[in-house]
Each structure stands twice: as structure tokens, then as C-alpha cells.
Amino acid sequence: MPNVLTNPTLSNPALRRRSITPQPDNYEQFLEMLYDDIDFGIKELAKYRDLCHQGLQNTPSQGEDLINAIICIILTARGWQASHETSINGNADIVITLPYEDYQWLGEGKLYGGSSYTTKGFKQLAHRYSTGLSGQNAGGLLIYINSTKLKQNKILNNWQEDLKNMENCSCDDEILPLSTASSTQECPKNPLAFYSHHIHSLSGLDYVIRHMTLDFRHQPKD
């Protein structure tokens, strides 16, 4: 019986993996490609909102970990090296790298419970896990929504204002200072995301955080 796979590339697992691995020319391209794939993953997860909602309701902490792990699985399938609870100055929720590159991106996922809980995730990302080094000076805060009546964009806008207020408050020296007066900006590709620019407390380099919301509320009316 003749071999139906006449293209040797298709029958070579190593070559197939290499063909889907992102190959950015610099860290900016690394981030742009990664955020496109994260947004793809967010939309895919929205198709299973009912199942995610139930998992988060039953055991919130385990449900939070499960969402982090699913995001890693999706990104791995898109060619990234994605891992959950990897040791990067502690157990980071989401760690993204590429083979033979020192580029790194860290994500912290937090179930929405008001500003104080989101702030906890922000501090963990900014002060515990991130190195702030060149090629590693960006990260993401993912806010998982499951049990509030507030709309998704309202939660994000409130957090953006809370972040600005905390940055301008001298009473909290753990918050990374904003780089400029206009240091938050909307994401042009995702209306439910924004960027904040900070001076990293250790490296002194610009550290950019992408803030995103994932809505897992399931409220059928039938």
C-alpha cells in the first residue's frame, strides 16, 4: 500500500512543530504575535462559558488554575512554549517563552473580586515574578469574571481608574510608578484590554502590562 504522506515534512513531528512555532525578529514582534494568539484563546474560551462558569462556581481556586492551564494549552497548540505554575521567582500562573530565545512573558490570572483582589495579582506580577530585563519587560494581568452584575467593559474601566489612583498615591510604595502622565492606553485590537506603562522597580526599564478581561458568566434566560 503506497504511503499517502508523500510530503516528508508532514510525517516529521519535529518539522511540523517547527513550522507552527512563531519566529519573531524582535521582542515587539514577539508580543504582537503573542497577544493575537491570546485574544484568539479568549474567544475560544467564550464558546465554553457555561462549563467554565460551573467550574469556577464549584471550586474558585481550582477553577482559576484550570483556566490558566487551558490558556497554556491553547498557546502551546499555537506553537508557543507555555507553562502553568512554573518557577519564576515563585510560581507564575502563565509563562511564555520560545525555543532558543531569551524572550519571556508572564501572565497572572485572577478571579474578579473587586479592586483589592485585582491589585494583589498586579503586585504579584510586577514585584514578585517579573525580572524587568530587556526582552522580558512585559506581562499581562488576566481578570476572570464569574459572579458580578457589572458589565465587562465597566470592570476594566474601573480597574484602569483604580490603577491610576494607586499610582498617584504616595501611601503605597509597592505600586510601580507610571512612566508618563498618559501611561495607560487602549488596545487597538481588543476593546476589552488596555496597556499600562511603568518603571520596573528593579531594572529601571519600561515595563508594560496588558490588562485583559475574560467573562465566564453564564446567564441563560430561557
Secondary structure by P-SEA (a helix, b strand, c coil): ccccccccccccaaaaaaaaccccccaaaaaaaaaaaaaaaaaaaaaaaaaaaaaaaacaaaaaaaaaaaaaaaaaaacccccccccccccccbbbbbccccbbbbbbbbccccaaaaaaaaaaacccccccccccccbbbbbbbccccccaaaaaaaaaaaaaaaaacccccccccccccccccccccccccbbbbbcccccccbbbbbbbbbbcbbbbcc
